Amino acid sequence: MDARKPPSSEPGHIAISKSKGIKIDWKDGHRSEYGLRYLRDRCPCASCSGAHQAGPAEPKAPGPFQMYQPSLRIAAVEPAGTYALVIQWNDGHRSGIYSYDHLRAICPCPECAD
């Protein structure tokens, strides 16, 4: 039987960079660093996760005259109670509620990938 404690999904400190991503120091001492594209691609909303259709939504193709697409950025972040963050993206998407459980489960570090 594995006697290790389960990872904490309670953040101790959250650092947000609108141009780089989010870093979370968890209360169990672990640190997670999420880049912008990583977070956006793992949006847990029903539209992005495919809960209301056959699969995850495909990104919209740029219009026929769109020559420039702005770099992905976080427009705003708001707490959702004490259990999540709501991230508003500069591409107009704002329905993803990133629970701390979800964020800890998708931690991209090598230790968590095992």
The first five atom37 places (N, CA, C, CB, O) and aatype in JSON, in Angstrom:
{
  "aatype": [12, 3, 0, 1, 11, 14, 14, 15, 15, 6, 14, 7, 8, 9, 0, 9, 15, 11, 15, 11, 7, 9, 11, 9, 3, 17, 11, 3, 7, 8, 1, 15, 6, 18, 7, 10, 1, 18, 10, 1, 3, 1, 4, 14, 4, 0, 15, 4, 15, 7, 0, 8, 5, 0, 7, 14, 0, 6, 14, 11, 0, 14, 7, 14, 13, 5, 12, 18, 5, 14, 15, 10, 1, 9, 0, 0, 19, 6, 14, 0, 7, 16, 18, 0, 10, 19, 9, 5, 17, 2, 3, 7, 8, 1, 15, 7, 9, 18, 15, 18, 3, 8, 10, 1, 0, 9, 4, 14, 4, 14, 6, 4, 0, 3],
  "atom_mask": [
    [1, 1, 1, 1, 1],
    [1, 1, 1, 1, 1],
    [1, 1, 1, 1, 1],
    [1, 1, 1, 1, 1],
    [1, 1, 1, 1, 1],
    [1, 1, 1, 1, 1],
    [1, 1, 1, 1, 1],
    [1, 1, 1, 1, 1],
    [1, 1, 1, 1, 1],
    [1, 1, 1, 1, 1],
    [1, 1, 1, 1, 1],
    [1, 1, 1, 0, 1],
    [1, 1, 1, 1, 1],
    [1, 1, 1, 1, 1],
    [1, 1, 1, 1, 1],
    [1, 1, 1, 1, 1],
    [1, 1, 1, 1, 1],
    [1, 1, 1, 1, 1],
    [1, 1, 1, 1, 1],
    [1, 1, 1, 1, 1],
    [1, 1, 1, 0, 1],
    [1, 1, 1, 1, 1],
    [1, 1, 1, 1, 1],
    [1, 1, 1, 1, 1],
    [1, 1, 1, 1, 1],
    [1, 1, 1, 1, 1],
    [1, 1, 1, 1, 1],
    [1, 1, 1, 1, 1],
    [1, 1, 1, 0, 1],
    [1, 1, 1, 1, 1],
    [1, 1, 1, 1, 1],
    [1, 1, 1, 1, 1],
    [1, 1, 1, 1, 1],
    [1, 1, 1, 1, 1],
    [1, 1, 1, 0, 1],
    [1, 1, 1, 1, 1],
    [1, 1, 1, 1, 1],
    [1, 1, 1, 1, 1],
    [1, 1, 1, 1, 1],
    [1, 1, 1, 1, 1],
    [1, 1, 1, 1, 1],
    [1, 1, 1, 1, 1],
    [1, 1, 1, 1, 1],
    [1, 1, 1, 1, 1],
    [1, 1, 1, 1, 1],
    [1, 1, 1, 1, 1],
    [1, 1, 1, 1, 1],
    [1, 1, 1, 1, 1],
    [1, 1, 1, 1, 1],
    [1, 1, 1, 0, 1],
    [1, 1, 1, 1, 1],
    [1, 1, 1, 1, 1],
    [1, 1, 1, 1, 1],
    [1, 1, 1, 1, 1],
    [1, 1, 1, 0, 1],
    [1, 1, 1, 1, 1],
    [1, 1, 1, 1, 1],
    [1, 1, 1, 1, 1],
    [1, 1, 1, 1, 1],
    [1, 1, 1, 1, 1],
    [1, 1, 1, 1, 1],
    [1, 1, 1, 1, 1],
    [1, 1, 1, 0, 1],
    [1, 1, 1, 1, 1],
    [1, 1, 1, 1, 1],
    [1, 1, 1, 1, 1],
    [1, 1, 1, 1, 1],
    [1, 1, 1, 1, 1],
    [1, 1, 1, 1, 1],
    [1, 1, 1, 1, 1],
    [1, 1, 1, 1, 1],
    [1, 1, 1, 1, 1],
    [1, 1, 1, 1, 1],
    [1, 1, 1, 1, 1],
    [1, 1, 1, 1, 1],
    [1, 1, 1, 1, 1],
    [1, 1, 1, 1, 1],
    [1, 1, 1, 1, 1],
    [1, 1, 1, 1, 1],
    [1, 1, 1, 1, 1],
    [1, 1, 1, 0, 1],
    [1, 1, 1, 1, 1],
    [1, 1, 1, 1, 1],
    [1, 1, 1, 1, 1],
    [1, 1, 1, 1, 1],
    [1, 1, 1, 1, 1],
    [1, 1, 1, 1, 1],
    [1, 1, 1, 1, 1],
    [1, 1, 1, 1, 1],
    [1, 1, 1, 1, 1],
    [1, 1, 1, 1, 1],
    [1, 1, 1, 0, 1],
    [1, 1, 1, 1, 1],
    [1, 1, 1, 1, 1],
    [1, 1, 1, 1, 1],
    [1, 1, 1, 0, 1],
    [1, 1, 1, 1, 1],
    [1, 1, 1, 1, 1],
    [1, 1, 1, 1, 1],
    [1, 1, 1, 1, 1],
    [1, 1, 1, 1, 1],
    [1, 1, 1, 1, 1],
    [1, 1, 1, 1, 1],
    [1, 1, 1, 1, 1],
    [1, 1, 1, 1, 1],
    [1, 1, 1, 1, 1],
    [1, 1, 1, 1, 1],
    [1, 1, 1, 1, 1],
    [1, 1, 1, 1, 1],
    [1, 1, 1, 1, 1],
    [1, 1, 1, 1, 1],
    [1, 1, 1, 1, 1],
    [1, 1, 1, 1, 1],
    [1, 1, 1, 1, 1]
  ],
  "atom_positions": [
    [[0.83, -1.18, 0.0], [0.0, 0.0, 0.0], [0.88, 1.24, 0.0], [-0.95, 0.0, 1.21], [1.85, 1.32, 0.75]],
    [[0.55, 2.2, -0.81], [1.31, 3.43, -0.94], [0.91, 4.37, 0.18], [1.09, 4.1, -2.33], [-0.26, 4.74, 0.29]],
    [[1.86, 4.77, 1.02], [1.58, 5.62, 2.17], [1.75, 7.1, 1.85], [2.47, 5.24, 3.33], [1.61, 7.94, 2.75]],
    [[2.04, 7.44, 0.6], [2.21, 8.86, 0.26], [0.88, 9.59, 0.39], [2.77, 9.01, -1.16], [-0.19, 9.05, 0.09]],
    [[0.99, 10.83, 0.83], [-0.22, 11.66, 0.9], [-0.59, 12.1, -0.51], [0.01, 12.9, 1.82], [0.29, 12.34, -1.34]],
    [[-1.9, 12.21, -0.79], [-2.29, 12.69, -2.12], [-1.85, 14.14, -2.29], [-3.82, 12.57, -2.32], [-1.74, 14.88, -1.31]],
    [[-1.6, 14.55, -3.53], [-1.18, 15.93, -3.75], [-2.26, 16.91, -3.31], [-0.84, 16.16, -5.22], [-3.46, 16.66, -3.45]],
    [[-1.81, 18.03, -2.78], [-2.74, 19.07, -2.34], [-3.25, 19.85, -3.53], [-2.07, 20.01, -1.33], [-2.49, 20.18, -4.44]],
    [[-4.52, 20.15, -3.52], [-5.06, 21.04, -4.55], [-5.46, 22.37, -3.9], [-6.28, 20.39, -5.28], [-6.36, 23.07, -4.37]],
    [[-4.77, 22.69, -2.82], [-4.99, 23.97, -2.14], [-3.78, 24.85, -2.39], [-5.24, 23.77, -0.6], [-2.68, 24.54, -1.95]],
    [[-3.99, 25.97, -3.12], [-2.84, 26.83, -3.43], [-2.39, 27.63, -2.22], [-3.19, 27.77, -4.55], [-3.19, 28.07, -1.4]],
    [[-1.07, 27.79, -2.13], [-0.51, 28.66, -1.1], [-0.26, 30.05, -1.67], [0.0, 0.0, 0.0], [-0.52, 31.05, -1.01]],
    [[0.25, 30.1, -2.9], [0.55, 31.36, -3.56], [0.32, 31.19, -5.06], [2.01, 31.82, -3.26], [0.69, 30.17, -5.64]],
    [[-0.29, 32.2, -5.68], [-0.54, 32.18, -7.12], [0.08, 33.44, -7.73], [-2.07, 32.1, -7.44], [-0.2, 34.55, -7.29]],
    [[0.92, 33.24, -8.74], [1.52, 34.36, -9.47], [1.0, 34.33, -10.9], [3.09, 34.3, -9.43], [1.1, 33.3, -11.57]],
    [[0.44, 35.43, -11.35], [-0.17, 35.5, -12.68], [0.59, 36.5, -13.54], [-1.66, 35.9, -12.59], [0.79, 37.65, -13.15]],
    [[1.02, 36.03, -14.7], [1.62, 36.9, -15.71], [0.73, 36.83, -16.94], [3.11, 36.48, -16.05], [0.56, 35.76, -17.52]],
    [[0.15, 37.94, -17.32], [-0.77, 37.95, -18.46], [-0.09, 37.57, -19.77], [-1.41, 39.31, -18.6], [-0.75, 37.16, -20.72]],
    [[1.22, 37.72, -19.83], [1.94, 37.41, -21.07], [2.71, 36.09, -21.01], [2.89, 38.53, -21.38], [3.24, 35.64, -22.03]],
    [[2.78, 35.45, -19.83], [3.56, 34.21, -19.71], [2.75, 33.03, -19.19], [4.73, 34.43, -18.81], [2.91, 31.92, -19.69]],
    [[1.9, 33.25, -18.2], [1.12, 32.15, -17.64], [0.93, 32.27, -16.15], [0.0, 0.0, 0.0], [0.97, 33.37, -15.58]],
    [[0.71, 31.14, -15.51], [0.4, 31.11, -14.09], [1.34, 30.15, -13.37], [-1.06, 30.7, -13.85], [1.61, 29.05, -13.86]],
    [[1.82, 30.58, -12.22], [2.64, 29.73, -11.34], [1.88, 29.58, -10.04], [4.08, 30.33, -11.11], [1.36, 30.55, -9.48]],
    [[1.82, 28.35, -9.56], [1.14, 28.08, -8.29], [2.09, 27.32, -7.36], [-0.17, 27.29, -8.51], [2.63, 26.28, -7.73]],
    [[2.27, 27.86, -6.16], [2.95, 27.14, -5.09], [1.85, 26.51, -4.25], [3.9, 28.08, -4.23], [1.09, 27.22, -3.59]],
    [[1.78, 25.17, -4.27], [0.74, 24.45, -3.54], [1.13, 24.31, -2.08], [0.5, 23.06, -4.17], [2.32, 24.36, -1.74]],
    [[0.17, 24.15, -1.21], [0.42, 24.08, 0.23], [1.23, 22.85, 0.62], [-0.89, 24.08, 0.98], [1.79, 22.81, 1.72]],
    [[1.3, 21.84, -0.25], [2.12, 20.67, 0.06], [3.57, 20.85, -0.37], [1.53, 19.43, -0.6], [4.37, 19.91, -0.28]],
    [[3.93, 22.06, -0.85], [5.31, 22.36, -1.23], [5.6, 22.19, -2.72], [0.0, 0.0, 0.0], [6.69, 22.55, -3.17]],
    [[4.67, 21.67, -3.47], [4.87, 21.48, -4.91], [4.67, 22.81, -5.64], [3.89, 20.41, -5.47], [3.93, 23.68, -5.19]],
    [[5.35, 22.96, -6.78], [5.19, 24.16, -7.61], [4.8, 23.73, -9.02], [6.51, 25.01, -7.64], [5.4, 22.83, -9.61]],
    [[3.77, 24.4, -9.55], [3.31, 24.14, -10.91], [3.46, 25.42, -11.72], [1.83, 23.64, -10.93], [3.16, 26.51, -11.24]],
    [[3.92, 25.27, -12.96], [4.06, 26.4, -13.87], [3.32, 26.07, -15.16], [5.56, 26.74, -14.14], [3.63, 25.09, -15.83]],
    [[2.33, 26.9, -15.5], [1.49, 26.68, -16.66], [1.69, 27.8, -17.67], [0.01, 26.57, -16.25], [1.42, 28.96, -17.37]],
    [[2.15, 27.47, -18.85], [2.29, 28.45, -19.93], [0.92, 28.78, -20.51], [0.0, 0.0, 0.0], [-0.04, 28.04, -20.31]],
    [[0.84, 29.89, -21.22], [-0.42, 30.35, -21.78], [-1.06, 29.32, -22.72], [-0.21, 31.65, -22.52], [-2.23, 28.98, -22.55]],
    [[-0.32, 28.83, -23.69], [-0.88, 27.89, -24.66], [-1.3, 26.6, -23.95], [0.16, 27.58, -25.79], [-2.34, 26.03, -24.29]],
    [[-0.52, 26.14, -22.99], [-0.85, 24.93, -22.23], [-2.2, 25.1, -21.53], [0.26, 24.6, -21.2], [-3.06, 24.22, -21.61]],
    [[-2.39, 26.24, -20.85], [-3.66, 26.5, -20.17], [-4.82, 26.63, -21.15], [-3.55, 27.77, -19.33], [-5.88, 26.05, -20.93]],
    [[-4.61, 27.38, -22.22], [-5.7, 27.61, -23.17], [-6.14, 26.3, -23.82], [-5.28, 28.62, -24.25], [-7.33, 26.07, -24.03]],
    [[-5.17, 25.43, -24.14], [-5.47, 24.15, -24.77], [-6.15, 23.17, -23.81], [-4.21, 23.53, -25.31], [-6.74, 22.18, -24.26]],
    [[-6.09, 23.43, -22.53], [-6.7, 22.55, -21.53], [-7.86, 23.21, -20.81], [-5.66, 22.11, -20.52], [-8.17, 22.89, -19.66]],
    [[-8.51, 24.14, -21.5], [-9.68, 24.81, -20.93], [-10.73, 23.76, -20.59], [-10.25, 25.88, -21.92], [-11.08, 22.94, -21.43]],
    [[-11.24, 23.78, -19.36], [-12.2, 22.76, -18.94], [-13.66, 23.06, -19.27], [-12.08, 22.55, -17.48], [-14.54, 22.3, -18.87]],
    [[-13.95, 24.15, -19.99], [-15.35, 24.48, -20.26], [-15.98, 23.43, -21.17], [-15.47, 25.88, -20.89], [-15.27, 22.69, -21.86]],
    [[-17.29, 23.36, -21.18], [-18.01, 22.36, -21.97], [-17.72, 22.49, -23.46], [-19.51, 22.48, -21.73], [-17.6, 21.48, -24.16]],
    [[-17.6, 23.7, -23.95], [-17.35, 23.91, -25.37], [-15.97, 23.4, -25.77], [-17.48, 25.4, -25.72], [-15.82, 22.72, -26.79]],
    [[-14.96, 23.71, -24.98], [-13.59, 23.3, -25.31], [-13.35, 21.82, -25.05], [-12.6, 24.12, -24.51], [-12.61, 21.17, -25.79]],
    [[-13.96, 21.27, -24.01], [-13.73, 19.87, -23.66], [-14.59, 18.91, -24.47], [-13.99, 19.65, -22.2], [-14.39, 17.7, -24.42]],
    [[-15.56, 19.45, -25.22], [-16.39, 18.62, -26.06], [-17.58, 18.01, -25.34], [0.0, 0.0, 0.0], [-18.17, 17.05, -25.84]],
    [[-17.94, 18.53, -24.18], [-19.05, 17.97, -23.42], [-20.39, 18.12, -24.12], [-19.11, 18.62, -22.05], [-21.31, 17.35, -23.85]],
    [[-20.52, 19.1, -25.01], [-21.8, 19.32, -25.7], [-21.76, 18.89, -27.16], [-22.18, 20.77, -25.62], [-22.66, 19.23, -27.93]],
    [[-20.75, 18.17, -27.54], [-20.64, 17.74, -28.93], [-19.81, 16.47, -29.02], [-20.02, 18.85, -29.81], [-19.47, 15.89, -27.99]],
    [[-19.49, 16.04, -30.21], [-18.77, 14.78, -30.4], [-17.34, 14.82, -29.87], [-18.76, 14.42, -31.86], [-16.8, 13.79, -29.47]],
    [[-16.72, 15.97, -29.86], [-15.34, 16.09, -29.42], [-15.01, 17.53, -29.11], [0.0, 0.0, 0.0], [-15.87, 18.4, -29.23]],
    [[-13.76, 17.78, -28.69], [-13.37, 19.16, -28.38], [-13.54, 20.08, -29.59], [-11.93, 19.21, -27.9], [-13.36, 19.67, -30.74]],
    [[-13.89, 21.31, -29.3], [-14.08, 22.29, -30.37], [-12.76, 22.55, -31.08], [-14.65, 23.61, -29.81], [-11.7, 22.63, -30.45]],
    [[-12.84, 22.66, -32.39], [-11.66, 23.0, -33.18], [-11.47, 24.51, -33.13], [-11.8, 22.49, -34.66], [-12.45, 25.26, -33.13]],
    [[-10.21, 24.97, -33.09], [-10.01, 26.42, -33.11], [-10.56, 27.0, -34.41], [-8.51, 26.76, -32.97], [-10.51, 26.37, -35.46]],
    [[-11.09, 28.2, -34.31], [-11.65, 28.85, -35.49], [-10.52, 29.27, -36.42], [-12.51, 30.06, -35.09], [-9.51, 29.83, -35.99]],
    [[-10.72, 29.0, -37.7], [-9.74, 29.43, -38.69], [-9.84, 30.93, -38.87], [-9.96, 28.7, -40.04], [-10.93, 31.49, -38.8]],
    [[-8.71, 31.59, -39.11], [-8.78, 33.04, -39.33], [-9.55, 33.35, -40.59], [-7.37, 33.65, -39.41], [-9.59, 32.54, -41.52]],
    [[-10.17, 34.52, -40.63], [-10.92, 34.95, -41.8], [-10.01, 35.07, -43.01], [0.0, 0.0, 0.0], [-8.79, 35.01, -42.88]],
    [[-10.59, 35.23, -44.19], [-9.78, 35.24, -45.42], [-8.82, 36.42, -45.51], [-10.69, 35.26, -46.61], [-7.83, 36.34, -46.25]],
    [[-9.08, 37.49, -44.79], [-8.21, 38.65, -44.89], [-7.38, 38.88, -43.63], [-9.03, 39.88, -45.17], [-6.7, 39.89, -43.51]],
    [[-7.44, 37.95, -42.72], [-6.69, 38.15, -41.48], [-5.22, 37.82, -41.71], [-7.28, 37.27, -40.33], [-4.87, 36.67, -41.98]],
    [[-4.39, 38.82, -41.59], [-2.96, 38.65, -41.8], [-2.23, 38.57, -40.47], [-2.4, 39.78, -42.66], [-1.15, 37.99, -40.38]],
    [[-2.81, 39.16, -39.45], [-2.16, 39.23, -38.15], [-3.08, 38.66, -37.09], [-1.76, 40.68, -37.81], [-4.25, 39.01, -37.01]],
    [[-2.52, 37.79, -36.29], [-3.28, 37.26, -35.16], [-2.48, 37.62, -33.91], [-3.51, 35.69, -35.28], [-1.32, 37.24, -33.79]],
    [[-3.09, 38.35, -32.97], [-2.33, 38.76, -31.78], [-1.88, 37.57, -30.96], [-3.17, 39.68, -30.92], [-2.51, 36.51, -30.97]],
    [[-0.78, 37.75, -30.26], [-0.26, 36.7, -29.39], [-1.27, 36.4, -28.29], [1.1, 37.11, -28.78], [-1.96, 37.29, -27.81]],
    [[-1.33, 35.14, -27.92], [-2.23, 34.73, -26.84], [-1.82, 35.4, -25.54], [-2.23, 33.19, -26.68], [-0.64, 35.42, -25.18]],
    [[-2.8, 35.94, -24.85], [-2.57, 36.6, -23.56], [-3.77, 36.37, -22.66], [-2.31, 38.13, -23.75], [-4.88, 36.08, -23.12]],
    [[-3.53, 36.49, -21.39], [-4.62, 36.49, -20.42], [-5.12, 37.93, -20.33], [-4.17, 35.94, -19.0], [-4.34, 38.84, -20.06]],
    [[-6.42, 38.13, -20.54], [-7.0, 39.47, -20.42], [-7.3, 39.79, -18.97], [-8.28, 39.57, -21.27], [-7.07, 40.91, -18.52]],
    [[-7.8, 38.8, -18.22], [-8.13, 39.0, -16.8], [-8.26, 37.64, -16.13], [-9.44, 39.83, -16.64], [-8.53, 36.62, -16.77]],
    [[-8.06, 37.64, -14.82], [-8.26, 36.45, -14.0], [-9.05, 36.87, -12.78], [-6.89, 35.77, -13.59], [-8.73, 37.87, -12.13]],
    [[-10.08, 36.1, -12.47], [-10.9, 36.38, -11.29], [-11.05, 35.09, -10.48], [-12.3, 36.94, -11.69], [-11.11, 34.01, -11.06]],
    [[-11.11, 35.21, -9.17], [-11.38, 34.01, -8.37], [-12.83, 33.59, -8.53], [-11.04, 34.26, -6.89], [-13.72, 34.43, -8.68]],
    [[-13.07, 32.29, -8.48], [-14.42, 31.75, -8.43], [-14.55, 31.12, -7.04], [-14.71, 30.68, -9.61], [-14.2, 29.96, -6.84]],
    [[-15.04, 31.89, -6.13], [-15.08, 31.43, -4.74], [-13.68, 31.14, -4.25], [0.0, 0.0, 0.0], [-12.74, 31.89, -4.53]],
    [[-13.54, 30.05, -3.52], [-12.22, 29.66, -3.01], [-11.73, 28.39, -3.7], [-12.27, 29.45, -1.5], [-10.78, 27.76, -3.23]],
    [[-12.37, 28.01, -4.82], [-12.03, 26.73, -5.43], [-11.49, 26.81, -6.86], [-13.23, 25.87, -5.43], [-11.08, 25.79, -7.41]],
    [[-11.47, 27.99, -7.47], [-11.1, 28.05, -8.88], [-10.7, 29.45, -9.33], [-12.24, 27.55, -9.74], [-10.86, 30.43, -8.61]],
    [[-10.17, 29.49, -10.55], [-9.87, 30.74, -11.24], [-10.67, 30.78, -12.54], [-8.34, 30.89, -11.52], [-10.79, 29.76, -13.22]],
    [[-11.21, 31.94, -12.88], [-11.86, 32.14, -14.16], [-10.89, 32.96, -14.99], [-13.28, 32.86, -14.02], [-10.56, 34.1, -14.65]],
    [[-10.43, 32.37, -16.1], [-9.48, 33.05, -16.96], [-10.21, 33.59, -18.19], [-8.32, 32.1, -17.39], [-10.92, 32.86, -18.88]],
    [[-10.01, 34.87, -18.43], [-10.56, 35.51, -19.63], [-9.38, 35.72, -20.58], [-11.28, 36.88, -19.29], [-8.38, 36.33, -20.22]],
    [[-9.52, 35.2, -21.79], [-8.45, 35.24, -22.77], [-8.65, 36.39, -23.77], [-8.35, 33.91, -23.52], [-9.78, 36.83, -24.0]],
    [[-7.56, 36.86, -24.34], [-7.67, 37.95, -25.31], [-8.27, 37.49, -26.64], [-6.31, 38.56, -25.56], [-8.51, 38.31, -27.52]],
    [[-8.52, 36.18, -26.8], [-9.21, 35.71, -28.01], [-10.73, 35.75, -27.82], [-8.76, 34.29, -28.36], [-11.48, 35.28, -28.69]],
    [[-11.18, 36.3, -26.68], [-12.61, 36.44, -26.42], [-13.2, 35.33, -25.58], [0.0, 0.0, 0.0], [-14.34, 35.45, -25.12]],
    [[-12.47, 34.25, -25.37], [-13.0, 33.12, -24.6], [-12.93, 33.45, -23.11], [-12.21, 31.81, -24.91], [-11.92, 33.94, -22.61]],
    [[-14.03, 33.17, -22.4], [-14.05, 33.48, -20.98], [-14.94, 32.55, -20.16], [-14.5, 34.89, -20.78], [-15.33, 32.91, -19.05]],
    [[-15.27, 31.37, -20.69], [-16.18, 30.5, -19.94], [-15.49, 29.36, -19.2], [-17.19, 29.93, -20.88], [-16.16, 28.52, -18.61]],
    [[-14.17, 29.33, -19.23], [-13.46, 28.26, -18.54], [-13.26, 28.57, -17.07], [0.0, 0.0, 0.0], [-12.69, 29.61, -16.71]],
    [[-13.72, 27.67, -16.22], [-13.48, 27.79, -14.78], [-12.45, 26.73, -14.43], [-14.82, 27.6, -13.93], [-12.74, 25.54, -14.43]],
    [[-11.24, 27.18, -14.13], [-10.11, 26.3, -13.84], [-10.08, 26.02, -12.34], [-8.77, 26.93, -14.32], [-9.52, 26.8, -11.58]],
    [[-10.69, 24.92, -11.93], [-10.68, 24.58, -10.5], [-9.26, 24.24, -10.09], [-11.65, 23.39, -10.2], [-8.44, 23.85, -10.91]],
    [[-8.98, 24.41, -8.81], [-7.65, 24.06, -8.32], [-7.41, 22.56, -8.47], [-7.49, 24.49, -6.85], [-6.28, 22.14, -8.7]],
    [[-8.44, 21.75, -8.34], [-8.3, 20.31, -8.59], [-7.87, 20.06, -10.03], [-9.64, 19.57, -8.29], [-6.96, 19.26, -10.28]],
    [[-8.51, 20.75, -10.98], [-8.16, 20.61, -12.39], [-6.72, 21.07, -12.63], [-9.13, 21.42, -13.28], [-5.95, 20.38, -13.3]],
    [[-6.36, 22.22, -12.09], [-5.01, 22.74, -12.29], [-3.96, 21.79, -11.73], [-4.87, 24.12, -11.64], [-2.92, 21.57, -12.36]],
    [[-4.21, 21.23, -10.56], [-3.24, 20.3, -9.99], [-3.17, 19.02, -10.83], [-3.6, 19.96, -8.51], [-2.09, 18.45, -11.02]],
    [[-4.31, 18.57, -11.33], [-4.34, 17.35, -12.14], [-3.61, 17.51, -13.46], [-5.76, 16.94, -12.39], [-3.09, 16.53, -13.99]],
    [[-3.55, 18.72, -14.02], [-2.89, 18.93, -15.31], [-1.49, 19.52, -15.15], [-3.72, 19.84, -16.18], [-0.92, 20.01, -16.12]],
    [[-0.93, 19.48, -13.95], [0.41, 20.01, -13.73], [1.37, 19.4, -14.75], [0.9, 19.72, -12.28], [1.46, 18.18, -14.86]],
    [[2.09, 20.25, -15.49], [2.94, 19.75, -16.56], [4.35, 19.32, -16.13], [3.05, 20.79, -17.61], [5.15, 18.92, -16.98]],
    [[4.67, 19.4, -14.87], [6.04, 19.1, -14.45], [6.34, 17.61, -14.61], [6.26, 19.52, -12.99], [5.43, 16.78, -14.6]],
    [[7.62, 17.25, -14.77], [8.0, 15.83, -14.95], [7.56, 14.94, -13.78], [9.51, 15.72, -15.13], [7.2, 13.78, -13.99]],
    [[7.59, 15.46, -12.58], [7.19, 14.68, -11.41], [5.72, 14.26, -11.5], [7.43, 15.49, -10.12], [5.38, 13.12, -11.17]],
    [[4.86, 15.17, -11.95], [3.43, 14.87, -12.04], [3.09, 14.04, -13.28], [2.64, 16.17, -12.06], [2.07, 13.36, -13.31]],
    [[3.95, 14.09, -14.29], [3.7, 13.34, -15.53], [3.92, 11.84, -15.33], [4.6, 13.85, -16.64], [3.47, 11.05, -16.15]],
    [[4.61, 11.45, -14.27], [4.86, 10.02, -14.02], [3.63, 9.28, -13.65], [5.87, 9.84, -12.94], [3.68, 8.07, -13.41]]
  ]
}
